[in-house]
Every structure is written in C-alpha cells, then in structure tokens.
Amino acid sequence: MNSNVIIIVGLLILAMLSGMLGLGVAFAAVPFLSLFMPDLVHQVQPLTLMLNGLTALFATFGFARSGLVDWPKAITLAVVTTLSAPVGSYLVQFINQTYIWPVYLAAVTYLAYNLFKPVKGETDRSENFRLALLLAVPISILAGFLGIGPGFLLMPTLILLHFEPKRAAGINAFAVTPPSFSALIPHLGTMQIDWMQAGILLVVGAVGAFSGARITSLYMPSGRLKQMFGVLIVIMTLYKIYTLLV
C-alpha cells in the first residue's frame, strides 16, 4: 500500500481517537509520523503541532454542541498554556533529539500509572482548578519541547484532580488549541513541510476529531472514557519503546 495512503488512513483513526478524548492528535501523530519522516524537530514536530491545534479545535466544537465546555475555565487555562508552550519549542532547537524521547516516555508512564489508580470522585472546585493552572505551566513547556501540544499531559492531570472526565475533555480540547499554534512559532524559520500533504492531513484530522468528540459526547460513559485514556497511554508508550529498540 502507498505510504501516503497509510499516513492518511492512520491519521484519520488517530484523530478520531484523540477527538474522543478531547485531545489534539499530536501525542499519537508524533511516533506515527516518525515512521515516515526522519527529522523529528524540523519535519514531524511542526506538522504535528499544526495538526494538534486544528484537531483540538474541532474536538472543542464537538463537545460544545453537547454543552460540555466550561468556557471560563477553558479560556483561562488556554492563556496559561499558550504563553508557556513556546518556551519548550524554543529549547528543543538546541537539544539533541535523542534526549527528547526519554522525557516523553517518562511523562506518559507516570500519568498512565496514576490513571489506573482509583479516583475518589469528580468535582471542579476552585482550589483544584488553581492547582491545574499551576501545573499547566511545566506541562506546557514540556509539551512544547516534545512537539505534542499539552493536551496529552493536561487531560489526565485534570482527571487526577477530580474533574468529571467528559467536562475535563471539553476544557482540555479548547485549552490546548492556542498553545499548539504558539508552540509552532519557534519552528517557522526551520521547518521542512510538504504543504500539499499537510493540507490533506489537516482536513482528515479535523473530520476525525469532530467525529470522535461527538461519539464521546453522545454515547460514551465518563468512567469508560478514563479507562480508555489509560489504555491508550500504555499502548502508545509500549509502541514507542518498541520502535526505539528495533
């Protein structure tokens, strides 16, 4: 099968899954596109940041139609993530790529471990949200460094702070949209992108993300959403370890 077809079909599936979880697609697209593009910093990361912003935006539309976006919290969180993410994107220009993946794997392994621990209950108390804002700063810097957008790390953080999973997904989807584009700024002078391919992937990603968000909003119980996220983190982590070893 032609590699372009594999990329398009694979991205559609990943965008639907990320949309279901209120994420941008970059957390899964980075290891996936790395199979086809050799340069992580100049090819993969700029493309996945664009994809992340667009898929997160369309996931927001899907959750908003069901009233699952807490706009004041989402906008406040978006301001924090947008200002913090470019710091990581700037740092990655000067750090060897071989040091990036261990950071990524350590972050997702820690979150996966905590997601499988029982959570006492869901709430959105103001003190929990203030802690989420504080944690969003290092999360966004790390995400900009990894080129994945902060959603993959921020979503489980909100769940672990006892936010109801569907509402956490709605907040997260909007909060990670602007920082995905702000994290792209340090890459503008050095990125190497096939714009025809990028345009196709952006359309495919938007359709998949909106569809995934609507599926979650209408049909998926919150408890199942949390479990699905934990399983997905484990799968992606094991997959990346495998690609590093072979």
TAVENUR-V76547 format. One line per field, one symbol per residue. burial: 1 if it has 16 or more other ideal C-beta (glycine too) atoms within 10 Angstrom, else 0. A space follows every 10 residues. Layout:
# TAVENUR-V76547
burial = ???
This chain:
# TAVENUR-V76547
burial = 0000001101 1101111111 1111111111 1111001001 1111111111 1111111111 1111000111 0011011101 1101111111 0100000001 1001101100 1100100000 0101000010 0100111011 1111111111 1111111111 1011111111 1111111111 1111011000 1000000000 1101111111 1111011001 0100110111 0111011001 000000
